[in-house]
Amino acid sequence: MTPGHRSDSDRGRLSAATLGLAGHLPDSVWRPGAQLAGSVLARFPTAGVQRWRGNAQTMTGQRPSPAQTRRAVVSWMRTTVTSMQLPRWSGERIDATVDHDPAQLQALRRACRDRGALVALPHMGSWDLAGAWVARRGMPVTTVAEHLPEAEFRLFVRTRERLGMRVLGYREPGTVRHLVEDLSGHRLVCLVADRDLSGGGAPVHWATADGPVPGSMPPGPAHLAVLTGAALIGAACSYRGPDRMHIELSPILEPAAGETSRQRVSQLTERLAEWFSAQIRDQVCDWHMFQPFFPDPVIPGPVIPDNRAMHPDSAGTGQ
């Protein structure tokens, strides 16, 4: 093993250890810490925070304020802590934290029972909490974990398995076959699907506030829906206060009839991108996109001072 590989492995173990520690921090420690970190990074943004600002500006048509930037950092930290602490949450706490539309849940339940269902999510809110919540509604979850350094990957897999999810590796052989089998077995397949990790995804147009912006998305959810006939449903999670998260579910997204399979996958992925776009625009501070996303990213201007960014309650959500 080369020194570079040892360094990557060491960083992965350090990150996993840090995440493991987050799973044991009480609210009285991590919430003020998140507010402080958010306020500092809103004034002195790192490269990742700058990328979020550019992505948010492209999507909404407006430069994020320092208060919005603080909210985005706090939201991401809240999601991370929630993921690590969920295995120690009671079922009652999971249920009490999630808001939803009962009619949307019933439609999802019927689809899962009658034809199999795939849920595709953007990187918003806590998808781990969403998975744990829906599993408690009688729909066991299968998901796919993206490739991370080994120590981090194993940590996330263990955490999700403790929540009752079946976790498949992004690069494991036979992943598609396992997903097809689980769909036919009436497991709910949940895939985070806004960011194209491969660089060879399906071309889409993101419906931004200033008009369509070209990009790409993983075609996996649409491909599985066309291949199996399962229902494809979008889901978006957003925080609605310090102890609440809302899950919004789309209607079933159906492919057009009478076209080739490839055309149907492309059209269905485009419809999913359109639905994602509206959800992201509405709750952009809960969109954890701190990585490159758009092919021609906006370079945000200098931070404009905003005294509200330093006030814990300025965001209006208490995150």
C-alpha positions, 0 to 999 in steps of 0.5 A, spaced: 500 500 500 502 506 498 503 512 502 497 516 499 493 510 500 495 510 507 493 517 508 486 516 504 485 510 509 487 514 515 482 520 513 477 515 512 478 512 519 478 519 522 472 521 519 468 515 521 471 516 528 468 523 528 461 521 525 461 516 531 462 521 536 456 525 533 452 519 535 453 521 542 453 528 543 447 531 547 442 536 543 445 541 548 452 540 545 451 539 538 445 544 537 449 550 539 455 548 536 452 547 529 449 554 530 456 557 531 459 553 526 454 556 521 455 563 523 462 562 522 462 559 515 456 564 513 462 569 514 468 566 512 465 560 507 469 554 505 470 552 498 464 547 500 460 552 502 461 557 496 459 551 492 453 551 496 452 558 495 453 557 487 448 552 487 443 555 491 443 561 487 443 558 480 436 554 483 433 560 486 435 566 482 438 569 488 444 570 492 443 566 498 444 571 504 449 569 510 442 567 514 440 562 509 448 560 508 448 559 516 441 555 515 444 551 510 450 549 514 446 547 520 441 543 516 447 539 514 450 538 521 443 536 523 442 531 518 449 528 520 447 528 527 440 525 526 443 519 522 448 517 527 443 518 533 437 514 529 439 507 532 438 510 539 431 513 538 425 510 540 419 509 535 415 514 538 420 519 537 421 517 530 413 518 529 413 524 533 418 528 528 415 526 522 410 530 518 406 528 512 400 528 508 396 521 510 393 521 502 400 521 500 402 516 504 396 511 502 398 512 495 405 510 497 402 504 501 398 502 495 403 502 490 408 498 494 403 493 495 400 492 488 406 493 483 412 495 487 415 502 489 421 506 488 422 512 492 427 517 489 430 523 493 434 529 493 439 530 498 435 534 502 433 533 510 434 526 513 433 521 508 435 516 513 430 519 518 425 518 512 427 511 511 426 509 518 419 512 519 416 509 512 419 502 515 415 503 521 409 504 516 410 497 514 414 498 508 421 495 509 426 499 505 432 497 501 437 502 499 444 503 496 450 507 499 454 511 495 462 509 495 466 512 501 472 511 504 471 504 507 471 506 514 465 511 513 462 506 508 461 501 513 459 506 519 453 508 514 451 501 513 451 499 520 447 505 522 442 503 516 442 496 518 440 497 525 434 501 523 432 495 519 434 497 512 437 493 507 443 496 504 447 495 498 453 498 495 453 502 489 459 498 486 457 491 488 456 486 483 449 484 482 446 490 485 441 491 480 438 484 480 437 485 488 433 491 487 429 488 482 428 482 487 426 486 492 421 490 488 418 484 486 418 482 494 414 488 495 420 492 499 420 499 498 426 501 494 429 508 496 434 511 492 438 518 493 438 521 486 439 528 484 447 528 484 450 524 478 456 521 481 458 517 475 458 523 470 455 519 465 448 520 467 441 522 463 441 529 461 436 533 464 434 540 465 433 543 472 427 548 472 431 553 476 427 560 477 431 563 471 429 558 466 431 551 465 439 549 466 442 543 463 445 538 467 445 530 468 441 525 473 442 518 475 437 514 471 437 508 476 430 510 479 427 511 472 430 505 469 428 500 474 421 503 474 421 502 466 424 495 467 419 492 472 413 496 472 414 499 479 411 506 481 416 511 481 415 516 486 419 523 488 420 524 496 423 531 499 425 532 506 425 539 509 426 541 516 420 545 519 422 547 526 427 544 531 424 537 532 420 536 526 421 534 519 416 534 513 416 529 508 413 531 501 411 525 496 410 526 489 404 523 485 406 517 481 411 519 475 409 515 469 413 514 463 410 516 456 407 510 453 409 507 446 416 509 446 422 505 446 425 503 453 431 508 453 426 514 451 421 512 457 427 512 462 430 519 459 423 522 459 421 519 466 428 522 469 426 529 466 420 529 470 423 527 476 428 533 475 422 537 474 419 535 481 426 535 485 427 542 482 420 545 485 422 542 492 429 544 492 427 551 490 422 552 496 427 549 501 433 550 498 437 551 505 435 544 506 439 542 500 445 539 502 449 540 495 456 542 497 459 539 491 460 541 484 453 540 481 451 544 475 456 544 469 457 551 469 457 553 476 455 560 479 461 564 482 458 567 488 460 574 489 463 577 496 459 575 502 454 581 504 454 582 512 448 581 515 447 581 522 441 576 523 446 571 521 449 571 528 442 570 531 440 563 533 433 565 531 434 569 525 432 563 520 425 562 523 426 555 523 430 554 530 434 549 526 
